[in-house]
Amino acid sequence: MGILNVTPDSFSDGGEHLAITSAIDYALRMEDQGADIIDIGGESTRPGAIPVSLDDEKARVLPVIEKLAGRLKACISIDTTKSKVAAAALDLGAHIINDISALTFDSAMLELAANRACGWVIMHIKGTPENMQQNPSYDDVVSEVSSFLNHRYQIMVSAGVDPLSVSIDPGIGFGKTYDHNLELITGFDSLRKIGLPICLGVSRKKFLQTLLGRKMDERLAGTLAVLSYSLLHDSAQIFRVHDVIAAKDLVTTIKALQSFTMKRNLVL
């Protein structure tokens, strides 16, 4: 899943793709690099981010989706918590709704989910982007995140959502401390028991700065190390990334090595 932020203030690449032509070119480039999904967002969800209006978010993302819908072979995902943005994006050709609130910020999102056939990524967040990093605490972060996501999934299914259309995201960096993030990355067993595809978003995130002391544009190696760990432990099926080529090459290489090892073991 390649990240396309059509925002002036996203934590990693805010402002780079605000122009429609730049956003379209970047989406097409990520598809050429191997992205299976292009995740388009018009509202920054970085820690401390201020919410944007419905009209502003629509103005940022809808023209991009409209232009890309007939050109991309990759699936188009809209990263939003607003039902009206999601509905308009689906009307223009989006395939997936990526909601960081798991359909809790907008009560109308559940009705939309019940009435529209599309894919869903639901994420755990503690609080809102504006306040989520203000001393988040848990008794057991892995258990609580898993329980929340399973509960939201069950609500969606009860409302009529296709059970096979939903993926879950533990929300690394969304209302979690450094230790919480590492606990989640290394403790996916509870999440796997839900039985849904897992989306993992760790690309360039703050916990890597805490771990490595690296600036934003120096966190690729750390990002790839987490993806490698996840692949080797069969933790996630969708990786949400900024650096598509590097992530794609990593996945391809590890899967080739795993396949070769399996074949060799069968022969032996």
Contacts in CASP RR format, 6 or more apart in sequence:
PFRMAT RR
TARGET T0000
AUTHOR 0000-0000-0000
METHOD contacts of the structure
MODEL  1
MGILNVTPDSFSDGGEHLAITSAIDYALRMEDQGADIIDIGGESTRPGAI
PVSLDDEKARVLPVIEKLAGRLKACISIDTTKSKVAAAALDLGAHIINDI
SALTFDSAMLELAANRACGWVIMHIKGTPENMQQNPSYDDVVSEVSSFLN
HRYQIMVSAGVDPLSVSIDPGIGFGKTYDHNLELITGFDSLRKIGLPICL
GVSRKKFLQTLLGRKMDERLAGTLAVLSYSLLHDSAQIFRVHDVIAAKDL
VTTIKALQSFTMKRNLVL
1 35 0 8 1.000
1 36 0 8 1.000
1 37 0 8 1.000
1 38 0 8 1.000
1 39 0 8 1.000
1 77 0 8 1.000
1 199 0 8 1.000
1 238 0 8 1.000
1 239 0 8 1.000
1 240 0 8 1.000
1 241 0 8 1.000
2 30 0 8 1.000
2 35 0 8 1.000
2 37 0 8 1.000
2 38 0 8 1.000
2 39 0 8 1.000
2 240 0 8 1.000
2 241 0 8 1.000
2 242 0 8 1.000
2 244 0 8 1.000
3 12 0 8 1.000
3 13 0 8 1.000
3 39 0 8 1.000
3 203 0 8 1.000
3 240 0 8 1.000
3 241 0 8 1.000
3 242 0 8 1.000
4 17 0 8 1.000
4 23 0 8 1.000
4 26 0 8 1.000
4 27 0 8 1.000
4 30 0 8 1.000
4 38 0 8 1.000
4 39 0 8 1.000
4 40 0 8 1.000
4 41 0 8 1.000
4 64 0 8 1.000
5 12 0 8 1.000
5 13 0 8 1.000
5 14 0 8 1.000
5 15 0 8 1.000
5 16 0 8 1.000
5 17 0 8 1.000
5 41 0 8 1.000
5 42 0 8 1.000
5 44 0 8 1.000
6 17 0 8 1.000
6 18 0 8 1.000
6 23 0 8 1.000
6 40 0 8 1.000
6 41 0 8 1.000
6 42 0 8 1.000
6 60 0 8 1.000
6 61 0 8 1.000
6 64 0 8 1.000
7 14 0 8 1.000
7 15 0 8 1.000
7 18 0 8 1.000
7 41 0 8 1.000
7 42 0 8 1.000
7 43 0 8 1.000
7 44 0 8 1.000
7 60 0 8 1.000
8 14 0 8 1.000
8 15 0 8 1.000
8 18 0 8 1.000
8 44 0 8 1.000
9 15 0 8 1.000
9 44 0 8 1.000
9 46 0 8 1.000
9 49 0 8 1.000
10 44 0 8 1.000
10 46 0 8 1.000
11 44 0 8 1.000
11 46 0 8 1.000
11 47 0 8 1.000
11 204 0 8 1.000
11 206 0 8 1.000
11 216 0 8 1.000
12 203 0 8 1.000
12 204 0 8 1.000
12 216 0 8 1.000
12 242 0 8 1.000
13 242 0 8 1.000
14 44 0 8 1.000
16 22 0 8 1.000
16 26 0 8 1.000
17 23 0 8 1.000
17 26 0 8 1.000
18 60 0 8 1.000
20 63 0 8 1.000
20 64 0 8 1.000
20 67 0 8 1.000
23 40 0 8 1.000
23 64 0 8 1.000
24 64 0 8 1.000
24 67 0 8 1.000
24 68 0 8 1.000
24 71 0 8 1.000
27 38 0 8 1.000
27 40 0 8 1.000
27 64 0 8 1.000
27 68 0 8 1.000
27 72 0 8 1.000
28 68 0 8 1.000
28 71 0 8 1.000
28 72 0 8 1.000
30 38 0 8 1.000
30 74 0 8 1.000
30 244 0 8 1.000
31 38 0 8 1.000
31 72 0 8 1.000
31 73 0 8 1.000
31 74 0 8 1.000
33 244 0 8 1.000
33 245 0 8 1.000
33 248 0 8 1.000
34 244 0 8 1.000
34 245 0 8 1.000
34 248 0 8 1.000
35 74 0 8 1.000
35 244 0 8 1.000
35 248 0 8 1.000
36 74 0 8 1.000
36 75 0 8 1.000
37 74 0 8 1.000
37 75 0 8 1.000
37 76 0 8 1.000
37 77 0 8 1.000
37 96 0 8 1.000
37 238 0 8 1.000
38 68 0 8 1.000
38 72 0 8 1.000
38 74 0 8 1.000
38 75 0 8 1.000
38 76 0 8 1.000
38 77 0 8 1.000
39 77 0 8 1.000
39 78 0 8 1.000
39 79 0 8 1.000
39 96 0 8 1.000
39 98 0 8 1.000
39 240 0 8 1.000
40 61 0 8 1.000
40 64 0 8 1.000
40 65 0 8 1.000
40 68 0 8 1.000
40 76 0 8 1.000
40 77 0 8 1.000
40 78 0 8 1.000
40 79 0 8 1.000
40 89 0 8 1.000
40 94 0 8 1.000
41 60 0 8 1.000
41 61 0 8 1.000
41 78 0 8 1.000
41 79 0 8 1.000
41 80 0 8 1.000
42 52 0 8 1.000
42 57 0 8 1.000
42 60 0 8 1.000
42 61 0 8 1.000
42 79 0 8 1.000
42 80 0 8 1.000
43 49 0 8 1.000
43 51 0 8 1.000
43 52 0 8 1.000
43 57 0 8 1.000
43 79 0 8 1.000
43 80 0 8 1.000
43 81 0 8 1.000
44 52 0 8 1.000
44 129 0 8 1.000
45 79 0 8 1.000
45 100 0 8 1.000
45 129 0 8 1.000
45 174 0 8 1.000
46 129 0 8 1.000
47 129 0 8 1.000
47 132 0 8 1.000
47 133 0 8 1.000
47 173 0 8 1.000
47 206 0 8 1.000
48 129 0 8 1.000
48 130 0 8 1.000
48 131 0 8 1.000
48 132 0 8 1.000
48 133 0 8 1.000
49 129 0 8 1.000
49 130 0 8 1.000
50 130 0 8 1.000
51 128 0 8 1.000
51 129 0 8 1.000
51 130 0 8 1.000
54 82 0 8 1.000
54 84 0 8 1.000
54 85 0 8 1.000
57 80 0 8 1.000
57 82 0 8 1.000
57 85 0 8 1.000
58 84 0 8 1.000
58 85 0 8 1.000
58 88 0 8 1.000
61 78 0 8 1.000
61 80 0 8 1.000
61 85 0 8 1.000
61 89 0 8 1.000
62 85 0 8 1.000
62 88 0 8 1.000
62 89 0 8 1.000
62 92 0 8 1.000
65 76 0 8 1.000
65 78 0 8 1.000
65 89 0 8 1.000
65 92 0 8 1.000
65 93 0 8 1.000
65 94 0 8 1.000
66 92 0 8 1.000
68 76 0 8 1.000
69 76 0 8 1.000
69 92 0 8 1.000
69 93 0 8 1.000
69 94 0 8 1.000
75 95 0 8 1.000
75 96 0 8 1.000
76 89 0 8 1.000
76 93 0 8 1.000
76 94 0 8 1.000
76 95 0 8 1.000
76 96 0 8 1.000
77 94 0 8 1.000
77 95 0 8 1.000
77 96 0 8 1.000
77 97 0 8 1.000
77 98 0 8 1.000
77 121 0 8 1.000
78 85 0 8 1.000
78 86 0 8 1.000
78 89 0 8 1.000
78 90 0 8 1.000
78 94 0 8 1.000
78 96 0 8 1.000
78 97 0 8 1.000
78 98 0 8 1.000
79 98 0 8 1.000
79 100 0 8 1.000
80 86 0 8 1.000
80 89 0 8 1.000
80 97 0 8 1.000
80 98 0 8 1.000
80 99 0 8 1.000
81 99 0 8 1.000
81 100 0 8 1.000
81 101 0 8 1.000
81 105 0 8 1.000
81 106 0 8 1.000
81 109 0 8 1.000
82 105 0 8 1.000
82 106 0 8 1.000
82 109 0 8 1.000
83 106 0 8 1.000
83 108 0 8 1.000
83 109 0 8 1.000
83 111 0 8 1.000
83 112 0 8 1.000
84 108 0 8 1.000
86 94 0 8 1.000
86 97 0 8 1.000
86 99 0 8 1.000
86 109 0 8 1.000
86 112 0 8 1.000
87 112 0 8 1.000
87 116 0 8 1.000
89 97 0 8 1.000
90 97 0 8 1.000
90 116 0 8 1.000
90 118 0 8 1.000
94 118 0 8 1.000
95 118 0 8 1.000
95 119 0 8 1.000
96 118 0 8 1.000
96 119 0 8 1.000
96 120 0 8 1.000
96 121 0 8 1.000
97 109 0 8 1.000
97 112 0 8 1.000
97 113 0 8 1.000
97 118 0 8 1.000
97 119 0 8 1.000
97 120 0 8 1.000
97 121 0 8 1.000
98 120 0 8 1.000
98 121 0 8 1.000
98 123 0 8 1.000
98 169 0 8 1.000
98 199 0 8 1.000
99 105 0 8 1.000
99 109 0 8 1.000
99 120 0 8 1.000
99 121 0 8 1.000
99 122 0 8 1.000
99 123 0 8 1.000
100 123 0 8 1.000
100 125 0 8 1.000
100 129 0 8 1.000
100 169 0 8 1.000
100 171 0 8 1.000
100 174 0 8 1.000
101 123 0 8 1.000
101 125 0 8 1.000
102 122 0 8 1.000
102 123 0 8 1.000
102 124 0 8 1.000
102 125 0 8 1.000
102 148 0 8 1.000
102 149 0 8 1.000
102 152 0 8 1.000
103 109 0 8 1.000
103 110 0 8 1.000
103 113 0 8 1.000
103 122 0 8 1.000
103 152 0 8 1.000
103 155 0 8 1.000
103 156 0 8 1.000
104 152 0 8 1.000
105 128 0 8 1.000
110 155 0 8 1.000
110 156 0 8 1.000
110 159 0 8 1.000
111 159 0 8 1.000
113 120 0 8 1.000
113 156 0 8 1.000
113 159 0 8 1.000
113 160 0 8 1.000
113 161 0 8 1.000
114 156 0 8 1.000
114 159 0 8 1.000
114 160 0 8 1.000
114 161 0 8 1.000
117 162 0 8 1.000
117 165 0 8 1.000
118 165 0 8 1.000
119 165 0 8 1.000
119 166 0 8 1.000
119 167 0 8 1.000
120 156 0 8 1.000
120 161 0 8 1.000
120 165 0 8 1.000
120 166 0 8 1.000
120 167 0 8 1.000
121 166 0 8 1.000
121 167 0 8 1.000
121 168 0 8 1.000
121 169 0 8 1.000
121 199 0 8 1.000
121 238 0 8 1.000
122 149 0 8 1.000
122 152 0 8 1.000
122 153 0 8 1.000
122 156 0 8 1.000
122 166 0 8 1.000
122 167 0 8 1.000
122 168 0 8 1.000
122 169 0 8 1.000
123 168 0 8 1.000
123 169 0 8 1.000
123 170 0 8 1.000
123 171 0 8 1.000
123 174 0 8 1.000
123 199 0 8 1.000
124 145 0 8 1.000
124 148 0 8 1.000
124 149 0 8 1.000
124 169 0 8 1.000
124 170 0 8 1.000
124 171 0 8 1.000
124 174 0 8 1.000
125 132 0 8 1.000
125 171 0 8 1.000
125 174 0 8 1.000
125 175 0 8 1.000
126 132 0 8 1.000
126 136 0 8 1.000
126 138 0 8 1.000
126 174 0 8 1.000
126 175 0 8 1.000
126 176 0 8 1.000
127 175 0 8 1.000
129 174 0 8 1.000
132 173 0 8 1.000
132 174 0 8 1.000
132 175 0 8 1.000
133 173 0 8 1.000
133 175 0 8 1.000
136 175 0 8 1.000
136 176 0 8 1.000
136 177 0 8 1.000
136 180 0 8 1.000
138 144 0 8 1.000
138 145 0 8 1.000
138 180 0 8 1.000
141 176 0 8 1.000
141 180 0 8 1.000
141 183 0 8 1.000
141 184 0 8 1.000
142 183 0 8 1.000
142 184 0 8 1.000
142 187 0 8 1.000
142 190 0 8 1.000
142 191 0 8 1.000
143 190 0 8 1.000
145 170 0 8 1.000
145 171 0 8 1.000
145 184 0 8 1.000
145 190 0 8 1.000
145 191 0 8 1.000
146 190 0 8 1.000
146 191 0 8 1.000
146 193 0 8 1.000
146 194 0 8 1.000
149 168 0 8 1.000
149 170 0 8 1.000
149 191 0 8 1.000
149 194 0 8 1.000
150 194 0 8 1.000
153 163 0 8 1.000
153 166 0 8 1.000
153 168 0 8 1.000
153 194 0 8 1.000
153 196 0 8 1.000
156 166 0 8 1.000
157 163 0 8 1.000
157 166 0 8 1.000
166 196 0 8 1.000
167 196 0 8 1.000
167 197 0 8 1.000
167 198 0 8 1.000
167 199 0 8 1.000
167 237 0 8 1.000
167 238 0 8 1.000
168 191 0 8 1.000
168 194 0 8 1.000
168 196 0 8 1.000
168 197 0 8 1.000
168 198 0 8 1.000
168 199 0 8 1.000
169 198 0 8 1.000
169 199 0 8 1.000
169 200 0 8 1.000
169 201 0 8 1.000
169 240 0 8 1.000
170 184 0 8 1.000
170 188 0 8 1.000
170 191 0 8 1.000
170 198 0 8 1.000
170 200 0 8 1.000
171 184 0 8 1.000
171 201 0 8 1.000
172 181 0 8 1.000
172 184 0 8 1.000
172 185 0 8 1.000
172 200 0 8 1.000
172 201 0 8 1.000
172 202 0 8 1.000
172 205 0 8 1.000
172 207 0 8 1.000
173 180 0 8 1.000
173 181 0 8 1.000
173 205 0 8 1.000
173 206 0 8 1.000
173 207 0 8 1.000
176 184 0 8 1.000
178 207 0 8 1.000
178 210 0 8 1.000
178 211 0 8 1.000
181 202 0 8 1.000
181 205 0 8 1.000
181 207 0 8 1.000
182 207 0 8 1.000
185 200 0 8 1.000
185 202 0 8 1.000
185 226 0 8 1.000
185 229 0 8 1.000
185 230 0 8 1.000
185 235 0 8 1.000
186 229 0 8 1.000
187 235 0 8 1.000
188 198 0 8 1.000
188 230 0 8 1.000
188 233 0 8 1.000
188 235 0 8 1.000
188 236 0 8 1.000
191 198 0 8 1.000
191 235 0 8 1.000
192 198 0 8 1.000
192 234 0 8 1.000
192 235 0 8 1.000
197 237 0 8 1.000
197 238 0 8 1.000
198 235 0 8 1.000
198 236 0 8 1.000
198 237 0 8 1.000
198 238 0 8 1.000
199 236 0 8 1.000
199 237 0 8 1.000
199 238 0 8 1.000
199 239 0 8 1.000
199 240 0 8 1.000
200 226 0 8 1.000
200 227 0 8 1.000
200 230 0 8 1.000
200 235 0 8 1.000
200 236 0 8 1.000
200 238 0 8 1.000
200 239 0 8 1.000
200 240 0 8 1.000
201 239 0 8 1.000
201 240 0 8 1.000
201 241 0 8 1.000
202 208 0 8 1.000
202 223 0 8 1.000
202 226 0 8 1.000
202 227 0 8 1.000
203 219 0 8 1.000
203 223 0 8 1.000
203 240 0 8 1.000
203 241 0 8 1.000
203 242 0 8 1.000
203 243 0 8 1.000
204 216 0 8 1.000
204 217 0 8 1.000
204 219 0 8 1.000
204 220 0 8 1.000
204 223 0 8 1.000
204 242 0 8 1.000
205 219 0 8 1.000
205 223 0 8 1.000
208 214 0 8 1.000
208 219 0 8 1.000
208 222 0 8 1.000
208 223 0 8 1.000
208 226 0 8 1.000
209 215 0 8 1.000
209 216 0 8 1.000
209 219 0 8 1.000
211 222 0 8 1.000
212 218 0 8 1.000
212 219 0 8 1.000
212 221 0 8 1.000
212 222 0 8 1.000
214 222 0 8 1.000
220 243 0 8 1.000
220 246 0 8 1.000
223 241 0 8 1.000
223 243 0 8 1.000
223 247 0 8 1.000
224 246 0 8 1.000
224 247 0 8 1.000
224 250 0 8 1.000
227 239 0 8 1.000
227 241 0 8 1.000
227 247 0 8 1.000
227 250 0 8 1.000
227 251 0 8 1.000
228 250 0 8 1.000
228 254 0 8 1.000
229 235 0 8 1.000
230 236 0 8 1.000
230 239 0 8 1.000
231 250 0 8 1.000
231 251 0 8 1.000
231 254 0 8 1.000
231 255 0 8 1.000
232 254 0 8 1.000
239 247 0 8 1.000
239 251 0 8 1.000
241 247 0 8 1.000
END
